[in-house]
């Protein structure tokens, strides 16, 4: 299903050759069967191991782990059966997809067009779109071994991916705000693509700087906060050339990377660098900034004026609102810190996706229960259980109280040592 020619398919061609039946190809079949057997084997071993009481002290824990192993065994069984039973059947006027649980048939006259979706770490998927909106799409994985006749049949259907590209280029080349002549519009398009690549590269570099070595802290955080704003200005002043979102098959230059990435990096920095007494304040600030960002983005990019576009913007805006809002709450904070000595009651290293060094603190100030905070590795290694550390609490520029934990040394009581 790689390259599909756009030749017109004639029903008079080799009518006697139909129906054609296609099954998963040999290479894919071997690979998927190997994955299935390995998955099932490990799950069966886990079923015996946990079912006989190893590593489990309670009945509920045993049932939970046994249930997980059983689910993987069922998945392995389903995958194996699918590889032997799944098939495509092609007629001159229709195509049928059949697997273990269902069969779907689409007549040629009812197919609006085709798309190919490339997936990471998975075979590409051919999607056939019906003309009737209530009807379901037919998805065909690239694991099937097909022939030239199948490629010709599919290739003669309208290519919706190519149509998207054509419509996008037409929108650019007919936009008289980009230039009087087609050559001027093409030159504006080329400049936009170069600017988009430059912004994306600069954002990735800035994100790495902010994550691995955020010094000077105030400068790198300020640049991250400003990047989405710069992207919005570019979109608003581009006369319809730029887009905020990078949609598949859309040739318009976009500011997707500088618009979305800074919010995630800022959020990670806030989680790593500061703590909060309560979470209602950060959520209110995040929601307010997300709503503001969404309104400005919709005003700048007319292609986002749909319910789905607004929802996506609000979700992405929450990350930026939290990161930018809480960094601003700390960096613009001029309140006098309140310092509370407290005792380290427990230490723990969390080995999740990112390793974190956590201290458990006794009650202090407004915190009337035990407190868990993440600290740097060097600070974690410098203190022991029972040691006294100091919590520096400030009110926040946006009235969101925040604090950090430091050694009880007068020289290090500055509540934002990286600012």
N, C-alpha and C positions, 0 to 999 in steps of 0.2 A: 504493500500500500504506500510505497514511497512517493514517486512522482506519478501523477495521474494525468494522462493526456486528455485534452478536452474534445476528443473526436465525437462525432454524432453516432450514436449506436442505432443500428437498424435492426428491427425485429426479423427482417428477412435473412439475417446472418445465421447460418447454421442452426436452424430451429431444431433439427434433430439432435443437436448437442446438448439440449436441455432435458431434464434438470441437471445442474452441476452441483455436486456436494463437496464441501470443503471442511476439513477437520484441523485441529491444532497441528502445527508443523512439528517435524521430528526434533529439531533443536530446542524449541520452546517446550515441547512435551517432556523431553529429558530433564531440562532445567527445573520445570515446575514440579515434576514428579520427585526429583531429588529434594527440593525444598519441602515438599509435602511429607516425604518419608522422614527427613530429619526432624521436622516440626512434630510429627506424630511420635517419633521415637523418643525425643526429649520429653514430650508431654506424658507418654506412657511411663517413662522412668520416674518423672515427678509424681505421677499418680501413685505409684508404688511407694516412693520415698516418703511423701507426706501422709499417704493413707496409713502407713505403718507407724506413724507417730514421730518420725524424725523431724527435729527443728520446730515442733509444734507442741505447745503445752496445754492448749484448751481445745474443746470440741468445736467451738465456733471457728477458731483459726484453722483447724484441720479441714472442716467443711468448706471454708472459703478457698483454701489452696487446692483442694481436690476439685472443686468446681471450676477453677481456672484451668487446671490440667485437662479436665473433661471437655471444656470448650475448645481448647486447642486440638484435641483429638478429633472432635467433630469437624473443626475447620479443615484439618488435614484430610479427613475422609471425604468431605465435600469437594475439596480441590482435586483429589485423585479421581473421583467419579466424574467431575466436570470435564477433566482432560479427555476421558474416554467417551463421554456421551454428547458433549457440545458439538454442534455442527452448523454450518451455513448451507442453505440450499438456494440456488439461483435459477430462476426461470427467465424467459425472455421478457415477461411483463411484471415480475415481482421478485422479492427476495425474502427469505425466511430465516430467522435466527432462533435456534432451539438449544436449551440446556436442560438441567435437571428439573427445574420448577416451572418453566414457562416456555411458550413459543410465541414469537411475534412475526407478523407478516406485513410488509409494506408493498403496495402496488406502485409500479413505476410512475403512473399518472398522478399519484398522491404525494410524491416526494418533491419538496420545495428545493432542496439542494443538500450539499454535503460540506462538512468541515473535518479537518484533521487536528486533533489535540495532542501535542507533544507533552509527555509527562516525564518528570524526573524519576529515575530508577524504576521505570515501568515501560511496557510497550506503548507505542502510540495508539490512539483510539480514533477510529473513523465514526463519525456521527452523521446519521441521515435524519434530516428534519422534515416532518410531514407538513403539508400545506394547511391542514386543519390544526388550529392551536390547541384544542382539547386532546388531540392524539399525542401519544408519547413518542419521544425520539428513539431511534434504534442505534445502540452503541455496539460497535464491532471492534474487538481488540485485534491488534496486529499479530497475534499469535497464530492466526489461521494461515495455512498454506494455500495460497490462491494462485490462479493462472492468468494468462494474458486476456482471456475472455472476460474474466471477472474484472480486471483492471479497465478493460474497454467499457464494460457496462457501467461501472462506477464513474469512470472518467468522463463519460458523456453527460453526467448530471451537472447541474449548475454548481460552480465552485463558489461557495459563500465567503470563503476566506479571501479569494481574489477580488470578489465584489466589494468587500469591506475596504481593501486597499485602494481599489479604483475610486470608490466614493470619497475616501479621505483625500486622495490626491486631487480629485476634482474640486473638493471644497477649498483646498489650498490654492489651486491654480485659477479659480474663478473669484477669489477674494481680492477685489480691487484695492482694498486698504493696504495690501502688502506690496503693491506696485502697479504701475499703469500697464506694463507689458508683461507677457508670460516670463520673459527672461528675468525681469526684476522680481517677480514673485518667486521664481525658482532660486534666485540668489538669496532672498529673504528666508526661504525654507532651509537652504544649506547653512546659513548663518545660525539659524535656530537650532539645527541639529548639533552643530559644533558647540554652541552655548550649553545645550542640554548635557552633552557629554562632559564638558568642563565642570559644570555644576555638580554632576553626579560624582565625578572623580574627587573634587574638592570636599564634598560631603562625606564620602567614604574615608578620606584621609583625616578629616576633622573628627569623625566618629571614633576612629582608632586612637587618635591623640587624646580625646576626652576619656576614653575607657582605660587605656593602658598607662598614660602619664599626664594627668590633667593639670599641668602647671604651665603658666600661671592660671590658677583655677578660675578666677573671675573672668579672664579674657576668653578662655575656651568655652565656658558655659554661656557667656554672652553671645558668642558667635553661633553656638548651637541654637539659642533662642531666636536669633535674628534670621537664620537660614530659611525657615518656612515663610517668614514675612517677605524676604527677598523673592522667593518663588512666586508668591501671590502677586507681588508688584509686576514681575516679569509677565505673568499670565494676563493680568489686567491691561498692560500696556502693549501687548503683542498683536492687537487687532484680530484676535481669533486664531492666531497661529499656534500658540502654546496651549497645552492641556495640563491640568493638575494630575490627573490619573493617567497611567500608561496602559491603555487598553490594547488587547491583542488585535493585531492587524491594523491598528490605527497609525498612519505615518506621521501624524502631528508630533512635533517635539513636545516633551513633557518635563515637568519639574517634580515627578513622583518621588525620586530619591531624596532631594533636599526638603521636600514637603513632609515625608513620612518618617525617615530615619532619625532626625534629631529628637523627636518625641520619645522614641524608644530608648535612645542613649541617655537622655536627660532623666527618664524614669529610673533606669538602672543606677545612675549616679545618685539620685535622691535616696533610693532604697539602701545604697551602700554607705552614704555619707551622713545621713541624719535620721533621727527618730522623732515620733510624734506622740504627744500625750493622748490624744484621741483622733479618730479618723473622720469625723463628720466635717470638720473644717477643711481638710485637704480635698474631700469629695465635692464640697460646695464650690471651692475655687476651681477645681478641675472641670466641673460641669459648666460653670460660667465661661471659662476660657474656651472650652470645646464648642459651646454654642456660638460664641463670638467668631471663632475661627471658621465654623461652618457657614455662617452668614456671609462673611467676607469671601470665602472660597466660591460659594454659589454665585455671588455677584460678579466675581472675576471670571468664572468659567461657566458659560451657559450650558455646556454639555452635561453638567452635573445636576441640572434642575429636574430631578426625578426623585421619587420616594426612596428608591434603592440608593441613589447617589447621596442623598442627604443622610440616610442612616449610616452608610459607610463612613462618611465624613465625621459624623458625631462620634462613632466608635474610635476612629483614629485620633480625633481631636481630644478624647479623654486622656490618651497617653501624653500628648503634647501639653494639655492643660495641667496635668499633674506634675510633669517634669519641670516645665517652665514656671508654673505657678509656685511650686515649693522651692525651687532654686531662687526665684525672685523674693519669696518670703524670707529666705535666709540671707541672701546677699545684700538686700536693701534694709535689713533689720539693724536699727541703731539702739535697741533697748539694752538696758543693763542686765547682764546675766545673773541668775540666781544659782548658787553653787550648793549642791547637796552631796556630802560624803555618804557613801554606802558600801556594803560589803559584797564581794564576789562569792556567790554560793555554789556555783557550778560552772564548768567549762565544757564546750562541745564543739567539734569540728563537723560540719555538715558537708557530706560529699555528694551533692546533687549534680545538676548540670554545671553549676558553678560552686566551687568550694567556698564556704563561708566560715568565719571564726566567730563563735557566739559565746557571750558571757551571760550568765544568769545573775541578776542583782537582787539584793534584799530590798524591802520597801524603802522608798525615799520620797520626800516632798508630796506632790499630788498623786504619786503612784502608791496605792495602798496594797498592792499585790506584787508578787515576784515579777521581775521585768527581764525580758530577753533582748539583748542588743547585739548587733554585728559590729565587729571592730577589725582593725587591720591585723595582719599576721604578727607584725612586730609587737604591737600592744598586747595581743593575745598571749604571746610567749613571755612577755615581761611581767605578767601578773599571775598569781596562783590563787587557789581557792582559799578564802578567808582574808585576802588582801583588801585594803580599802582603796576605792577609786572615787572620782568626783564626777557627778553629773552636772553639766552646765546647761541650764534651762533658760531660754529666751522666748519673748512673746511673739515675735514674728512681725514682719512689715505688714502682712495682711491679716494680722490677729489670729494666726495659726501657731500655737506654742510648739516649739521644737527643741530638741536637745541632742547633745553628744556626750560621750563618756571619755574622760581623760584621766591620766595620773593626777594625783593630788599634789601638783607642783605649782607654786605661784607663777612661775615663768611660762606655764603651759595652760593657763586658764582662759586663754582667748577662745571663745566658743566657735570660731570658724578658722582654724589654722591654715586652711587652703585658700581662704578668700584674699 
